[in-house]
Amino acid sequence: MPADVSPLGRRLLIVATSVVSLALCCGLAWWQWDRFTSATGTFQNLGYVLQWPLFGLFPAFMFWRIKKLREREEAAVAAGETVDEAPVSVPAPRPAVPAPPVEEDDELAAYNRYLRELNARDQQS
């Protein structure tokens, strides 16, 4: 967001984005409901009816979540605590396990020779 947007303008922009998203997704849910109730409707359409409103609520949830994280960070800074990033846990490397020895199969070896012969003939022509 541009730095010259006032806090009130920012809040209005967030609310407008959330409302437009919810309205658009509820419209899509209604469209899927019409598809579900038609003669060619399937249960997949019903699944979308339930899914679209959740998509519409997602921007509002994200704005709320970002606000809560900022408040938590500001409270930690005000209390004099250091704000660390979440610790990154790196799993220990797994020891390399050698592959078990492969026993040569006579039938497979014959087939591979046949394929090599075919490839050699193909390369010559």
C-alpha positions as CSV (number, residue, x, y, z in Angstrom):
1,M,0.0,0.0,0.0
2,P,1.3,3.5,-0.7
3,A,2.8,5.3,2.3
4,D,0.6,8.4,1.7
5,V,-2.7,6.6,2.5
6,S,-4.2,7.7,5.8
7,P,-5.1,5.1,8.5
8,L,-8.8,5.8,7.8
9,G,-8.3,5.4,4.1
10,R,-6.4,2.2,4.7
11,R,-9.2,0.8,6.8
12,L,-11.8,1.7,4.2
13,L,-9.7,0.0,1.5
14,I,-9.4,-3.1,3.6
15,V,-13.2,-3.2,4.3
16,A,-14.0,-2.5,0.7
17,T,-11.7,-5.3,-0.4
18,S,-13.3,-7.7,2.1
19,V,-16.8,-6.8,1.1
20,V,-16.2,-7.0,-2.6
21,S,-14.5,-10.3,-2.2
22,L,-17.4,-11.7,-0.1
23,A,-20.0,-10.3,-2.5
24,L,-18.3,-11.8,-5.5
25,C,-17.8,-15.2,-4.0
26,C,-21.4,-15.3,-2.7
27,G,-22.5,-14.6,-6.2
28,L,-20.4,-17.4,-7.5
29,A,-21.9,-19.7,-4.8
30,W,-25.4,-18.7,-5.9
31,W,-24.4,-19.5,-9.5
32,Q,-23.1,-22.9,-8.4
33,W,-26.3,-23.5,-6.5
34,D,-28.3,-22.8,-9.7
35,R,-26.0,-25.3,-11.5
36,F,-26.6,-27.9,-8.7
37,T,-30.4,-27.6,-8.8
38,S,-30.4,-27.8,-12.6
39,A,-30.9,-31.1,-14.5
40,T,-27.2,-31.4,-15.1
41,G,-26.1,-30.5,-11.6
42,T,-23.7,-32.7,-9.7
43,F,-22.5,-32.9,-6.1
44,Q,-19.3,-31.2,-7.2
45,N,-21.4,-28.1,-7.8
46,L,-22.8,-28.5,-4.2
47,G,-19.2,-28.6,-2.9
48,Y,-18.5,-25.4,-4.7
49,V,-21.6,-23.8,-3.1
50,L,-20.0,-24.5,0.3
51,Q,-16.5,-23.6,-0.8
52,W,-17.0,-20.1,-2.4
53,P,-18.2,-18.3,0.7
54,L,-15.0,-19.5,2.5
55,F,-12.9,-18.0,-0.3
56,G,-14.9,-14.8,0.1
57,L,-14.1,-14.7,3.9
58,F,-10.4,-15.4,3.4
59,P,-9.3,-11.8,2.8
60,A,-11.1,-10.6,5.9
61,F,-9.5,-13.4,7.9
62,M,-6.0,-12.5,6.5
63,F,-6.4,-8.8,7.4
64,W,-7.6,-9.7,10.9
65,R,-4.6,-12.1,11.3
66,I,-2.1,-9.5,10.1
67,K,-3.6,-7.0,12.6
68,K,-3.2,-9.5,15.5
69,L,0.4,-10.3,14.6
70,R,1.3,-6.6,14.4
71,E,-0.4,-6.0,17.8
72,R,1.6,-8.9,19.3
73,E,4.8,-7.6,17.8
74,E,4.2,-4.0,19.0
75,A,3.4,-5.3,22.5
76,A,6.6,-7.3,22.6
77,V,8.6,-4.2,21.5
78,A,6.9,-2.1,24.1
79,A,7.7,-4.6,26.8
80,G,11.4,-4.6,25.7
81,E,11.4,-8.1,24.4
82,T,13.3,-9.0,21.3
83,V,11.1,-9.9,18.4
84,D,12.6,-13.0,16.9
85,E,11.5,-14.8,13.8
86,A,10.0,-18.2,14.3
87,P,12.8,-20.7,14.9
88,V,13.7,-22.7,11.9
89,S,14.1,-26.4,12.6
90,V,16.3,-28.2,10.1
91,P,15.9,-31.9,10.1
92,A,19.1,-33.9,10.7
93,P,20.4,-35.5,7.5
94,R,19.4,-39.1,7.1
95,P,22.3,-41.6,6.9
96,A,22.8,-42.9,3.4
97,V,21.7,-46.4,3.1
98,P,23.5,-48.4,0.4
99,A,21.3,-50.0,-2.2
100,P,21.0,-53.8,-1.8
101,P,23.0,-55.7,-4.4
102,V,21.1,-56.5,-7.5
103,E,21.2,-60.0,-8.7
104,E,21.5,-60.3,-12.4
105,D,18.5,-62.0,-14.0
106,D,19.3,-64.0,-17.0
107,E,16.1,-63.3,-18.8
108,L,16.4,-59.5,-18.1
109,A,20.0,-59.6,-19.3
110,A,19.0,-61.3,-22.5
111,Y,16.2,-58.7,-23.1
112,N,18.7,-55.8,-22.5
113,R,21.1,-57.4,-25.0
114,Y,18.2,-57.6,-27.5
115,L,17.4,-53.9,-26.9
116,R,21.0,-52.9,-27.4
117,E,21.1,-54.9,-30.7
118,L,17.9,-53.2,-31.9
119,N,19.3,-49.8,-31.0
120,A,22.6,-50.5,-32.8
121,R,20.7,-51.6,-36.0
122,D,18.5,-48.4,-35.7
123,Q,21.6,-46.2,-35.4
124,Q,23.2,-47.8,-38.5
125,S,20.2,-47.2,-40.8
